[in-house]
Amino acid sequence: MNGYSVSAIISTFAKNYGMGKIALVTGATAGFGEAIAHEFAANQYNIIITGRRADRLQKVKSELEKQYKVEVLALNFDVRKLDEVKKNLGSLPANWQNIDVLVNNAGLASGLSTIQDGDTEDWEKMIDTNVKGLLYVTRTIAPLMIKNKKGHIFNIGSVAGKEVYAKGNVYCATKHAVDALTKATRIDLLEHGIRVTGICPGMAETEFSIVRYHGDTEKAGNVYKGIDALTAKDIAEVIYFAASRPAHVNISDVVITPTQQATATYVVRK
């Protein structure tokens, strides 16, 4: 066929005629978000990526386009700010509105302290990102999915949304909220055929602990010492697996931990 593979021809046809699948990933400049964007792009999804770090966002965009030959729309904004969410996601170009998959990945842990010693700025940052940011994005994208009569929403939670641990108070509370919102969203969107999945990772070595410890790389490294921790790619592969199930299958809730971890705090280190 003149040197062109069938898959390449199908991919080109899909792009030209608006048939390509689209995945939207928030917080895609590092960690889970970056790996998830790569996983879907590798499977020929066109990708919308969002993030606060413009330089990192453009780097990820270039990598995706170069490696997978897909279309990438990079949107530089903060999910904590409703006006920015509305401006960027509420007025997507027509050819980007047919979103198949939304991954609410933007989230963080900031600080680790008892409730009586907690830093209220850390609290605000976690609540605004993990809960309100997820709500703002979902509120903007869900109507598009309903209009298109298809869609799959993934909310990145945590084992901290299933149990609590010492000094994790507000972070655990936000991830419990994510767990509840995932279940509620599934109920609300059931009649529209929209799939909703909660992804709850355990110990995964990304920038998570560096952010939690406000840039202290030594403390962050000690978290994973002696643990063969999860990687961002591990999480990305599970999400793509769930997204690629037949339309009548919804994987509602997934808890993923390293083999050496049984609960949020019970681990066996080598």
C-alpha positions, 0 to 999 in steps of 0.5 A, a space after each residue: 500500500 505504497 509504504 503506508 500501514 493500515 493503522 497510519 491510514 486509519 489514523 490520518 483519516 480519523 484526524 482529517 474527518 474529526 473521528 479521532 478520540 480525545 483525552 483531557 488530562 489535568 495536571 499533565 506537566 509531571 508524574 501521573 498526568 504526564 504518564 497518562 497523557 503518554 499512555 493515551 497518545 501511544 494509543 492514538 488519542 489526541 490529547 488536551 493537557 493542562 498545567 500551571 507550568 507553561 515551560 513544562 506543558 510545552 515540553 510535554 506537548 512537543 514530546 507527545 506530538 513528536 513521539 506519537 504523531 497525535 494532535 495536542 492542545 496545551 492549556 496553561 491555567 490553574 484548576 483552582 481558579 474557576 474563571 480560568 477553567 471556564 475561559 480555557 475549557 468552557 470555550 474549547 474549539 469545536 473540534 476539541 469538544 468531543 472528549 472521550 476521556 477526562 482524567 481529573 489528575 491535578 492534585 497534591 499533598 502540601 505539608 504533614 502536620 497535626 491538626 493543631 499545628 497545621 498550616 492553613 495555607 497548606 489546607 487551602 491549597 489542598 482543598 482548592 486543588 484536590 476538591 474544588 479544581 476537580 469540581 470546576 473541571 467536571 462541571 465544565 466537561 460533563 455537559 459536553 459528554 452528555 451532549 455527545 452521549 459518551 464519555 469516561 471520567 477518571 478521578 485520581 484519588 488515593 489510599 488516603 481516601 479510604 483510610 486516614 493516618 497520622 498528620 494526614 488530616 486535611 489531605 486525607 479529607 480531600 481524598 475522601 471527598 474525591 472518593 465520595 464525589 466519584 461515587 456521586 458523579 457515577 450516580 448523577 451521570 448514570 442515565 447518560 451512559 457516562 462511565 466514572 472510575 476512581 483510581 486510588 494509588 498507594 505509594 508511588 514515586 513521583 513529585 508527590 512527596 517533594 511537593 508535600 515536603 515543600 521541596 525537601 528531596 531528602 525527606 521525600 526520598 526517605 518515604 520510598 526507602 526500601 520500597 519498590 514503589 509504584 511508578 506513574 506508568 503503572 497508574 497510566 496503564 491501569 487507567 488506559 485498561 479501564 478506559 479501553 473496556 467495552 462500552 457496557 463495562 465500567 470499572 468503578 473503583 481501583 485501589 493500587 499499591 506496591 506489593 510491599 504495602 498493605 495499608 496507607 501506613 503498613 509497609 515492609 521495607 527491604 
